[in-house]
Amino acid sequence: MEWLDRKYTIFISFVAIAAFGTLFGHSQSPAQIMTFAGLTVFFLSLGSTAIYTYTPELHPTEILATAMGIASALGRVGAVTMLLIFGHYFATLGKSLLFLCIDPILIIAAIVVFCFGPSTRGMPLQEAP
C-alpha cells in the first residue's frame, strides 16, 4: 500500500537534505556531526530510491527502456561531475559553505517536482503520464 506518493517523498527528501546538510555543515560537536550527517545520508538514500522508482513511471511503456537508459546515463555524468565539484568546494570553502551552495539547487528541484511532477500513486505502469 502506498501511503505517501513518490512525488511528495522526493519533495520531503530534497528539503530535508538541504536542512540537515546545512545543519551538518555548521555542526561543531561529534554528536551534532553524527546526528546531522546520519539524517542527511538517510534522506539522500530515501530521495534516490524515490527518484529511481518515480522516473520510470513518468515514461510510456513503449519507450521506457530507452528513456531510463538516457536518464541513468545523464544521472551518472551528473554524479561524477558533482563529486569533482564537491571535492573542490569542500577543499576551498569548507563543509558549511558547500551545503549553502547546494541548497538552492535542492530547493528549486523540490519546488519543480512538487509543482510540475504528476502524481503516480496507485497507477498501473501502463497508465503513467
N, CA, C and O atoms as a GROMACS GRO file, in nm:
protein
  516
    1MET      N    1   0.083  -0.117   0.000
    1MET     CA    2   0.000   0.000   0.000
    1MET      C    3   0.088   0.125   0.000
    1MET      O    4   0.182   0.136   0.079
    2GLU      N    5   0.056   0.215  -0.088
    2GLU     CA    6   0.131   0.340  -0.095
    2GLU      C    7   0.064   0.443  -0.005
    2GLU      O    8  -0.047   0.487  -0.033
    3TRP      N    9   0.130   0.481   0.100
    3TRP     CA   10   0.071   0.581   0.189
    3TRP      C   11   0.126   0.719   0.162
    3TRP      O   12   0.069   0.818   0.207
    4LEU      N   13   0.237   0.728   0.088
    4LEU     CA   14   0.293   0.857   0.051
    4LEU      C   15   0.337   0.851  -0.094
    4LEU      O   16   0.419   0.767  -0.131
    5ASP      N   17   0.284   0.938  -0.175
    5ASP     CA   18   0.319   0.945  -0.317
    5ASP      C   19   0.469   0.972  -0.332
    5ASP      O   20   0.526   1.048  -0.255
    6ARG      N   21   0.531   0.910  -0.431
    6ARG     CA   22   0.674   0.929  -0.454
    6ARG      C   23   0.707   1.075  -0.482
    6ARG      O   24   0.814   1.123  -0.445
    7LYS      N   25   0.617   1.145  -0.548
    7LYS     CA   26   0.636   1.288  -0.574
    7LYS      C   27   0.661   1.364  -0.444
    7LYS      O   28   0.752   1.446  -0.436
    8TYR      N   29   0.580   1.336  -0.342
    8TYR     CA   30   0.595   1.403  -0.213
    8TYR      C   31   0.714   1.350  -0.135
    8TYR      O   32   0.775   1.424  -0.057
    9THR      N   33   0.746   1.223  -0.155
    9THR     CA   34   0.865   1.167  -0.092
    9THR      C   35   0.989   1.239  -0.142
    9THR      O   36   1.078   1.273  -0.064
   10ILE      N   37   0.997   1.263  -0.273
   10ILE     CA   38   1.110   1.335  -0.331
   10ILE      C   39   1.115   1.477  -0.277
   10ILE      O   40   1.222   1.526  -0.240
   11PHE      N   41   1.000   1.544  -0.271
   11PHE     CA   42   0.994   1.680  -0.219
   11PHE      C   43   1.046   1.685  -0.075
   11PHE      O   44   1.131   1.767  -0.043
   12ILE      N   45   0.994   1.597   0.010
   12ILE     CA   46   1.036   1.594   0.150
   12ILE      C   47   1.185   1.564   0.161
   12ILE      O   48   1.256   1.624   0.242
   13SER      N   49   1.232   1.469   0.080
   13SER     CA   50   1.373   1.432   0.084
   13SER      C   51   1.464   1.549   0.048
   13SER      O   52   1.562   1.575   0.117
   14PHE      N   53   1.432   1.619  -0.061
   14PHE     CA   54   1.517   1.730  -0.104
   14PHE      C   55   1.520   1.842   0.000
   14PHE      O   56   1.626   1.898   0.027
   15VAL      N   57   1.406   1.874   0.058
   15VAL     CA   58   1.401   1.979   0.161
   15VAL      C   59   1.479   1.934   0.285
   15VAL      O   60   1.553   2.013   0.344
   16ALA      N   61   1.463   1.808   0.324
   16ALA     CA   62   1.533   1.757   0.442
   16ALA      C   63   1.684   1.750   0.418
   16ALA      O   64   1.762   1.779   0.509
   17ILE      N   65   1.727   1.713   0.298
   17ILE     CA   66   1.870   1.711   0.267
   17ILE      C   67   1.927   1.851   0.280
   17ILE      O   68   2.035   1.870   0.337
   18ALA      N   69   1.856   1.949   0.227
   18ALA     CA   70   1.903   2.088   0.238
   18ALA      C   71   1.912   2.131   0.384
   18ALA      O   72   2.011   2.190   0.426
   19ALA      N   73   1.809   2.100   0.462
   19ALA     CA   74   1.806   2.143   0.603
   19ALA      C   75   1.913   2.071   0.685
   19ALA      O   76   1.994   2.135   0.753
   20PHE      N   77   1.914   1.937   0.680
   20PHE     CA   78   2.009   1.863   0.763
   20PHE      C   79   2.152   1.876   0.711
   20PHE      O   80   2.247   1.871   0.790
   21GLY      N   81   2.169   1.892   0.581
   21GLY     CA   82   2.303   1.916   0.528
   21GLY      C   83   2.360   2.048   0.577
   21GLY      O   84   2.477   2.056   0.612
   22THR      N   85   2.277   2.150   0.581
   22THR     CA   86   2.321   2.279   0.632
   22THR      C   87   2.354   2.269   0.781
   22THR      O   88   2.455   2.324   0.827
   23LEU      N   89   2.269   2.200   0.856
   23LEU     CA   90   2.298   2.180   0.998
   23LEU      C   91   2.427   2.100   1.017
   23LEU      O   92   2.505   2.129   1.108
   24PHE      N   93   2.450   2.000   0.933
   24PHE     CA   94   2.576   1.925   0.937
   24PHE      C   95   2.694   2.016   0.909
   24PHE      O   96   2.798   2.007   0.974
   25GLY      N   97   2.678   2.103   0.810
   25GLY     CA   98   2.786   2.195   0.775
   25GLY      C   99   2.824   2.288   0.888
   25GLY      O  100   2.939   2.332   0.897
   26HIS      N  101   2.730   2.320   0.974
   26HIS     CA  102   2.756   2.411   1.086
   26HIS      C  103   2.780   2.337   1.219
   26HIS      O  104   2.795   2.400   1.323
   27SER      N  105   2.782   2.205   1.214
   27SER     CA  106   2.800   2.125   1.336
   27SER      C  107   2.939   2.145   1.394
   27SER      O  108   3.037   2.163   1.322
   28GLN      N  109   2.945   2.140   1.527
   28GLN     CA  110   3.073   2.154   1.597
   28GLN      C  111   3.109   2.030   1.679
   28GLN      O  112   3.222   1.984   1.676
   29SER      N  113   3.011   1.977   1.750
   29SER     CA  114   3.040   1.863   1.838
   29SER      C  115   3.028   1.732   1.761
   29SER      O  116   2.959   1.725   1.659
   30PRO      N  117   3.094   1.627   1.810
   30PRO     CA  118   3.082   1.496   1.746
   30PRO      C  119   2.937   1.446   1.741
   30PRO      O  120   2.896   1.384   1.643
   31ALA      N  121   2.859   1.472   1.846
   31ALA     CA  122   2.719   1.428   1.846
   31ALA      C  123   2.639   1.499   1.738
   31ALA      O  124   2.560   1.435   1.669
   32GLN      N  125   2.659   1.628   1.721
   32GLN     CA  126   2.591   1.702   1.615
   32GLN      C  127   2.633   1.651   1.478
   32GLN      O  128   2.549   1.630   1.390
   33ILE      N  129   2.762   1.631   1.459
   33ILE     CA  130   2.813   1.584   1.330
   33ILE      C  131   2.752   1.449   1.295
   33ILE      O  132   2.705   1.429   1.183
   34MET      N  133   2.752   1.356   1.391
   34MET     CA  134   2.697   1.222   1.364
   34MET      C  135   2.546   1.228   1.340
   34MET      O  136   2.496   1.159   1.251
   35THR      N  137   2.475   1.308   1.417
   35THR     CA  138   2.329   1.316   1.402
   35THR      C  139   2.291   1.375   1.267
   35THR      O  140   2.214   1.315   1.193
   36PHE      N  141   2.346   1.492   1.235
   36PHE     CA  142   2.306   1.559   1.112
   36PHE      C  143   2.363   1.492   0.987
   36PHE      O  144   2.299   1.494   0.882
   37ALA      N  145   2.481   1.433   0.997
   37ALA     CA  146   2.534   1.357   0.883
   37ALA      C  147   2.447   1.233   0.859
   37ALA      O  148   2.417   1.199   0.744
   38GLY      N  149   2.409   1.167   0.966
   38GLY     CA  150   2.323   1.049   0.952
   38GLY      C  151   2.188   1.082   0.891
   38GLY      O  152   2.140   1.010   0.804
   39LEU      N  153   2.126   1.191   0.937
   39LEU     CA  154   1.998   1.231   0.880
   39LEU      C  155   2.012   1.273   0.734
   39LEU      O  156   1.924   1.245   0.652
   40THR      N  157   2.121   1.340   0.701
   40THR     CA  158   2.145   1.379   0.561
   40THR      C  159   2.157   1.256   0.473
   40THR      O  160   2.096   1.249   0.367
   41VAL      N  161   2.235   1.159   0.516
   41VAL     CA  162   2.254   1.037   0.438
   41VAL      C  163   2.123   0.958   0.428
   41VAL      O  164   2.093   0.901   0.323
   42PHE      N  165   2.045   0.954   0.536
   42PHE     CA  166   1.915   0.886   0.533
   42PHE      C  167   1.826   0.947   0.425
   42PHE      O  168   1.769   0.874   0.343
   43PHE      N  169   1.814   1.080   0.424
   43PHE     CA  170   1.726   1.143   0.327
   43PHE      C  171   1.784   1.139   0.185
   43PHE      O  172   1.709   1.140   0.088
   44LEU      N  173   1.918   1.134   0.172
   44LEU     CA  174   1.978   1.112   0.040
   44LEU      C  175   1.938   0.974  -0.013
   44LEU      O  176   1.902   0.961  -0.130
   45SER      N  177   1.944   0.874   0.073
   45SER     CA  178   1.905   0.738   0.032
   45SER      C  179   1.757   0.730   0.000
   45SER      O  180   1.718   0.669  -0.100
   46LEU      N  181   1.674   0.792   0.083
   46LEU     CA  182   1.530   0.792   0.059
   46LEU      C  183   1.498   0.862  -0.073
   46LEU      O  184   1.417   0.813  -0.153
   47GLY      N  185   1.561   0.976  -0.096
   47GLY     CA  186   1.537   1.052  -0.219
   47GLY      C  187   1.581   0.977  -0.343
   47GLY      O  188   1.510   0.975  -0.443
   48SER      N  189   1.699   0.915  -0.337
   48SER     CA  190   1.746   0.844  -0.455
   48SER      C  191   1.660   0.721  -0.485
   48SER      O  192   1.636   0.689  -0.601
   49THR      N  193   1.613   0.654  -0.381
   49THR     CA  194   1.522   0.540  -0.401
   49THR      C  195   1.392   0.586  -0.464
   49THR      O  196   1.340   0.522  -0.556
   50ALA      N  197   1.338   0.697  -0.416
   50ALA     CA  198   1.213   0.750  -0.472
   50ALA      C  199   1.232   0.794  -0.616
   50ALA      O  200   1.144   0.771  -0.700
   51ILE      N  201   1.345   0.857  -0.647
   51ILE     CA  202   1.371   0.902  -0.784
   51ILE      C  203   1.380   0.783  -0.879
   51ILE      O  204   1.323   0.786  -0.988
   52TYR      N  205   1.452   0.676  -0.837
   52TYR     CA  206   1.465   0.560  -0.923
   52TYR      C  207   1.334   0.482  -0.939
   52TYR      O  208   1.320   0.404  -1.032
   53THR      N  209   1.241   0.504  -0.851
   53THR     CA  210   1.108   0.443  -0.864
   53THR      C  211   1.015   0.532  -0.945
   53THR      O  212   0.937   0.484  -1.027
   54TYR      N  213   1.025   0.663  -0.922
   54TYR     CA  214   0.934   0.761  -0.985
   54TYR      C  215   0.966   0.782  -1.133
   54TYR      O  216   0.874   0.793  -1.214
   55THR      N  217   1.093   0.787  -1.168
   55THR     CA  218   1.132   0.817  -1.307
   55THR      C  219   1.071   0.721  -1.409
   55THR      O  220   1.018   0.768  -1.510
   56PRO      N  221   1.075   0.589  -1.388
   56PRO     CA  222   1.014   0.500  -1.488
   56PRO      C  223   0.863   0.520  -1.501
   56PRO      O  224   0.806   0.493  -1.607
   57GLU      N  225   0.800   0.565  -1.396
   57GLU     CA  226   0.655   0.584  -1.400
   57GLU      C  227   0.615   0.704  -1.486
   57GLU      O  228   0.498   0.719  -1.520
   58LEU      N  229   0.709   0.788  -1.520
   58LEU     CA  230   0.679   0.908  -1.598
   58LEU      C  231   0.686   0.885  -1.749
   58LEU      O  232   0.649   0.973  -1.826
   59HIS      N  233   0.734   0.768  -1.789
   59HIS     CA  234   0.751   0.740  -1.932
   59HIS      C  235   0.653   0.634  -1.979
   59HIS      O  236   0.621   0.541  -1.905
   60PRO      N  237   0.603   0.649  -2.102
   60PRO     CA  238   0.517   0.543  -2.158
   60PRO      C  239   0.593   0.411  -2.168
   60PRO      O  240   0.715   0.410  -2.189
   61THR      N  241   0.524   0.302  -2.155
   61THR     CA  242   0.586   0.170  -2.156
   61THR      C  243   0.666   0.145  -2.283
   61THR      O  244   0.769   0.078  -2.279
   62GLU      N  245   0.619   0.200  -2.397
   62GLU     CA  246   0.686   0.175  -2.526
   62GLU      C  247   0.829   0.229  -2.529
   62GLU      O  248   0.914   0.172  -2.597
   63ILE      N  249   0.856   0.337  -2.458
   63ILE     CA  250   0.991   0.396  -2.462
   63ILE      C  251   1.060   0.390  -2.326
   63ILE      O  252   1.160   0.458  -2.304
   64LEU      N  253   1.007   0.309  -2.237
   64LEU     CA  254   1.057   0.304  -2.100
   64LEU      C  255   1.206   0.270  -2.094
   64LEU      O  256   1.281   0.339  -2.025
   65ALA      N  257   1.250   0.167  -2.162
   65ALA     CA  258   1.390   0.126  -2.155
   65ALA      C  259   1.483   0.234  -2.209
   65ALA      O  260   1.586   0.262  -2.149
   66THR      N  261   1.447   0.294  -2.322
   66THR     CA  262   1.530   0.400  -2.380
   66THR      C  263   1.534   0.522  -2.288
   66THR      O  264   1.641   0.578  -2.263
   67ALA      N  265   1.418   0.563  -2.238
   67ALA     CA  266   1.412   0.680  -2.151
   67ALA      C  267   1.491   0.658  -2.022
   67ALA      O  268   1.562   0.748  -1.977
   68MET      N  269   1.481   0.540  -1.964
   68MET     CA  270   1.556   0.512  -1.842
   68MET      C  271   1.706   0.502  -1.868
   68MET      O  272   1.786   0.540  -1.784
   69GLY      N  273   1.743   0.451  -1.984
   69GLY     CA  274   1.885   0.446  -2.020
   69GLY      C  275   1.943   0.586  -2.031
   69GLY      O  276   2.053   0.612  -1.982
   70ILE      N  277   1.871   0.674  -2.096
   70ILE     CA  278   1.917   0.813  -2.109
   70ILE      C  279   1.922   0.881  -1.973
   70ILE      O  280   2.020   0.947  -1.940
   71ALA      N  281   1.816   0.865  -1.894
   71ALA     CA  282   1.812   0.926  -1.760
   71ALA      C  283   1.924   0.873  -1.672
   71ALA      O  284   1.987   0.949  -1.598
   72SER      N  285   1.951   0.744  -1.679
   72SER     CA  286   2.057   0.683  -1.599
   72SER      C  287   2.194   0.735  -1.642
   72SER      O  288   2.277   0.768  -1.557
   73ALA      N  289   2.216   0.743  -1.773
   73ALA     CA  290   2.345   0.794  -1.822
   73ALA      C  291   2.368   0.938  -1.779
   73ALA      O  292   2.477   0.973  -1.734
   74LEU      N  293   2.266   1.022  -1.793
   74LEU     CA  294   2.281   1.162  -1.751
   74LEU      C  295   2.300   1.172  -1.600
   74LEU      O  296   2.376   1.257  -1.553
   75GLY      N  297   2.232   1.088  -1.525
   75GLY     CA  298   2.249   1.088  -1.380
   75GLY      C  299   2.390   1.050  -1.339
   75GLY      O  300   2.445   1.107  -1.245
   76ARG      N  301   2.449   0.955  -1.410
   76ARG     CA  302   2.587   0.914  -1.377
   76ARG      C  303   2.687   1.023  -1.413
   76ARG      O  304   2.783   1.046  -1.339
   77VAL      N  305   2.665   1.089  -1.526
   77VAL     CA  306   2.752   1.202  -1.563
   77VAL      C  307   2.741   1.311  -1.456
   77VAL      O  308   2.842   1.368  -1.414
   78GLY      N  309   2.619   1.340  -1.413
   78GLY     CA  310   2.599   1.440  -1.308
   78GLY      C  311   2.665   1.400  -1.177
   78GLY      O  312   2.722   1.485  -1.108
   79ALA      N  313   2.657   1.272  -1.142
   79ALA     CA  314   2.717   1.225  -1.017
   79ALA      C  315   2.869   1.239  -1.019
   79ALA      O  316   2.928   1.284  -0.920
   80VAL      N  317   2.931   1.202  -1.130
   80VAL     CA  318   3.077   1.214  -1.140
   80VAL      C  319   3.118   1.361  -1.136
   80VAL      O  320   3.213   1.399  -1.068
   81THR      N  321   3.045   1.443  -1.210
   81THR     CA  322   3.075   1.587  -1.212
   81THR      C  323   3.058   1.646  -1.073
   81THR      O  324   3.142   1.725  -1.029
   82MET      N  325   2.952   1.610  -1.005
   82MET     CA  326   2.927   1.665  -0.872
   82MET      C  327   3.034   1.622  -0.772
   82MET      O  328   3.071   1.701  -0.685
   83LEU      N  329   3.086   1.500  -0.784
   83LEU     CA  330   3.194   1.458  -0.694
   83LEU      C  331   3.316   1.546  -0.712
   83LEU      O  332   3.380   1.585  -0.614
   84LEU      N  333   3.349   1.578  -0.835
   84LEU     CA  334   3.464   1.666  -0.860
   84LEU      C  335   3.438   1.806  -0.805
   84LEU      O  336   3.527   1.866  -0.745
   85ILE      N  337   3.319   1.856  -0.826
   85ILE     CA  338   3.284   1.989  -0.776
   85ILE      C  339   3.281   1.989  -0.623
   85ILE      O  340   3.330   2.083  -0.561
   86PHE      N  341   3.223   1.885  -0.562
   86PHE     CA  342   3.220   1.875  -0.416
   86PHE      C  343   3.360   1.879  -0.358
   86PHE      O  344   3.387   1.951  -0.262
   87GLY      N  345   3.449   1.801  -0.418
   87GLY     CA  346   3.587   1.797  -0.369
   87GLY      C  347   3.652   1.934  -0.373
   87GLY      O  348   3.719   1.975  -0.278
   88HIS      N  349   3.633   2.005  -0.482
   88HIS     CA  350   3.692   2.139  -0.496
   88HIS      C  351   3.633   2.235  -0.393
   88HIS      O  352   3.707   2.304  -0.323
   89TYR      N  353   3.500   2.240  -0.384
   89TYR     CA  354   3.436   2.333  -0.291
   89TYR      C  355   3.464   2.297  -0.145
   89TYR      O  356   3.481   2.386  -0.062
   90PHE      N  357   3.469   2.168  -0.115
   90PHE     CA  358   3.498   2.128   0.022
   90PHE      C  359   3.638   2.173   0.062
   90PHE      O  360   3.659   2.221   0.173
   91ALA      N  361   3.734   2.157  -0.030
   91ALA     CA  362   3.871   2.197  -0.001
   91ALA      C  363   3.887   2.348   0.009
   91ALA      O  364   3.966   2.396   0.090
   92THR      N  365   3.812   2.423  -0.072
   92THR     CA  366   3.830   2.568  -0.073
   92THR      C  367   3.735   2.642   0.021
   92THR      O  368   3.774   2.742   0.081
   93LEU      N  369   3.612   2.595   0.036
   93LEU     CA  370   3.512   2.668   0.114
   93LEU      C  371   3.484   2.606   0.250
   93LEU      O  372   3.440   2.675   0.342
   94GLY      N  373   3.508   2.477   0.264
   94GLY     CA  374   3.473   2.409   0.388
   94GLY      C  375   3.334   2.349   0.378
   94GLY      O  376   3.260   2.374   0.283
   95LYS      N  377   3.300   2.269   0.477
   95LYS     CA  378   3.174   2.196   0.470
   95LYS      C  379   3.051   2.284   0.485
   95LYS      O  380   2.947   2.251   0.428
   96SER      N  381   3.058   2.392   0.558
   96SER     CA  382   2.939   2.474   0.578
   96SER      C  383   2.899   2.548   0.451
   96SER      O  384   2.781   2.551   0.416
   97LEU      N  385   2.994   2.607   0.381
   97LEU     CA  386   2.960   2.679   0.258
   97LEU      C  387   2.925   2.584   0.144
   97LEU      O  388   2.852   2.621   0.052
   98LEU      N  389   2.977   2.463   0.149
   98LEU     CA  390   2.945   2.364   0.047
   98LEU      C  391   2.794   2.342   0.041
   98LEU      O  392   2.735   2.343  -0.067
   99PHE      N  393   2.733   2.321   0.156
   99PHE     CA  394   2.589   2.295   0.157
   99PHE      C  395   2.508   2.420   0.123
   99PHE      O  396   2.400   2.408   0.066
  100LEU      N  397   2.558   2.535   0.156
  100LEU     CA  398   2.488   2.657   0.119
  100LEU      C  399   2.488   2.678  -0.033
  100LEU      O  400   2.398   2.742  -0.087
  101CYS      N  401   2.588   2.624  -0.101
  101CYS     CA  402   2.592   2.629  -0.248
  101CYS      C  403   2.494   2.529  -0.308
  101CYS      O  404   2.435   2.554  -0.413
  102ILE      N  405   2.477   2.416  -0.242
  102ILE     CA  406   2.392   2.309  -0.292
  102ILE      C  407   2.244   2.331  -0.258
  102ILE      O  408   2.157   2.290  -0.334
  103ASP      N  409   2.217   2.396  -0.146
  103ASP     CA  410   2.078   2.416  -0.100
  103ASP      C  411   1.987   2.479  -0.205
  103ASP      O  412   1.876   2.430  -0.223
  104PRO      N  413   2.026   2.586  -0.274
  104PRO     CA  414   1.934   2.643  -0.374
  104PRO      C  415   1.895   2.544  -0.483
  104PRO      O  416   1.781   2.543  -0.529
  105ILE      N  417   1.989   2.460  -0.524
  105ILE     CA  418   1.960   2.360  -0.628
  105ILE      C  419   1.857   2.260  -0.575
  105ILE      O  420   1.762   2.225  -0.645
  106LEU      N  421   1.876   2.214  -0.451
  106LEU     CA  422   1.781   2.120  -0.392
  106LEU      C  423   1.643   2.181  -0.376
  106LEU      O  424   1.542   2.115  -0.403
  107ILE      N  425   1.636   2.305  -0.332
  107ILE     CA  426   1.507   2.370  -0.310
  107ILE      C  427   1.436   2.393  -0.444
  107ILE      O  428   1.315   2.372  -0.454
  108ILE      N  429   1.510   2.435  -0.546
  108ILE     CA  430   1.449   2.454  -0.679
  108ILE      C  431   1.397   2.320  -0.731
  108ILE      O  432   1.286   2.313  -0.784
  109ALA      N  433   1.477   2.214  -0.717
  109ALA     CA  434   1.434   2.082  -0.763
  109ALA      C  435   1.310   2.035  -0.686
  109ALA      O  436   1.219   1.977  -0.746
  110ALA      N  437   1.306   2.060  -0.556
  110ALA     CA  438   1.189   2.021  -0.476
  110ALA      C  439   1.065   2.095  -0.522
  110ALA      O  440   0.957   2.035  -0.532
  111ILE      N  441   1.078   2.223  -0.550
  111ILE     CA  442   0.963   2.303  -0.596
  111ILE      C  443   0.916   2.256  -0.732
  111ILE      O  444   0.795   2.246  -0.756
  112VAL      N  445   1.009   2.227  -0.822
  112VAL     CA  446   0.972   2.180  -0.957
  112VAL      C  447   0.898   2.047  -0.948
  112VAL      O  448   0.795   2.030  -1.014
  113VAL      N  449   0.948   1.954  -0.870
  113VAL     CA  450   0.880   1.824  -0.855
  113VAL      C  451   0.743   1.843  -0.792
  113VAL      O  452   0.645   1.783  -0.836
  114PHE      N  453   0.736   1.926  -0.690
  114PHE     CA  454   0.608   1.950  -0.621
  114PHE      C  455   0.505   2.014  -0.713
  114PHE      O  456   0.389   1.975  -0.714
  115CYS      N  457   0.547   2.112  -0.791
  115CYS     CA  458   0.453   2.188  -0.874
  115CYS      C  459   0.420   2.120  -1.007
  115CYS      O  460   0.307   2.126  -1.055
  116PHE      N  461   0.519   2.055  -1.067
  116PHE     CA  462   0.501   2.003  -1.202
  116PHE      C  463   0.504   1.851  -1.213
  116PHE      O  464   0.465   1.796  -1.316
  117GLY      N  465   0.550   1.782  -1.110
  117GLY     CA  466   0.556   1.636  -1.115
  117GLY      C  467   0.419   1.575  -1.102
  117GLY      O  468   0.347   1.604  -1.007
  118PRO      N  469   0.380   1.490  -1.197
  118PRO     CA  470   0.249   1.427  -1.187
  118PRO      C  471   0.246   1.323  -1.075
  118PRO      O  472   0.348   1.260  -1.045
  119SER      N  473   0.132   1.306  -1.016
  119SER     CA  474   0.115   1.204  -0.914
  119SER      C  475   0.098   1.068  -0.983
  119SER      O  476   0.022   1.056  -1.078
  120THR      N  477   0.169   0.969  -0.935
  120THR     CA  478   0.160   0.834  -0.991
  120THR      C  479   0.108   0.735  -0.888
  120THR      O  480   0.113   0.614  -0.910
  121ARG      N  481   0.061   0.783  -0.778
  121ARG     CA  482   0.015   0.697  -0.669
  121ARG      C  483  -0.099   0.606  -0.714
  121ARG      O  484  -0.202   0.654  -0.762
  122GLY      N  485  -0.080   0.477  -0.698
  122GLY     CA  486  -0.184   0.380  -0.728
  122GLY      C  487  -0.208   0.354  -0.876
  122GLY      O  488  -0.301   0.280  -0.910
  123MET      N  489  -0.129   0.413  -0.965
  123MET     CA  490  -0.150   0.394  -1.110
  123MET      C  491  -0.073   0.271  -1.159
  123MET      O  492   0.043   0.251  -1.121
  124PRO      N  493  -0.134   0.191  -1.241
  124PRO     CA  494  -0.058   0.086  -1.310
  124PRO      C  495   0.044   0.151  -1.404
  124PRO      O  496   0.022   0.262  -1.452
  125LEU      N  497   0.153   0.084  -1.429
  125LEU     CA  498   0.259   0.141  -1.511
  125LEU      C  499   0.210   0.182  -1.649
  125LEU      O  500   0.256   0.282  -1.704
  126GLN      N  501   0.117   0.107  -1.707
  126GLN     CA  502   0.067   0.138  -1.840
  126GLN      C  503  -0.011   0.269  -1.844
  126GLN      O  504  -0.024   0.328  -1.951
  127GLU      N  505  -0.063   0.314  -1.731
  127GLU     CA  506  -0.141   0.436  -1.726
  127GLU      C  507  -0.062   0.557  -1.681
  127GLU      O  508  -0.118   0.665  -1.663
  128ALA      N  509   0.069   0.540  -1.661
  128ALA     CA  510   0.152   0.651  -1.614
  128ALA      C  511   0.148   0.764  -1.716
  128ALA      O  512   0.132   0.740  -1.836
  129PRO      N  513   0.163   0.887  -1.666
  129PRO     CA  514   0.155   1.004  -1.755
  129PRO      C  515   0.264   1.004  -1.861
  129PRO      O  516   0.269   1.096  -1.943
   0.00000   0.00000   0.00000
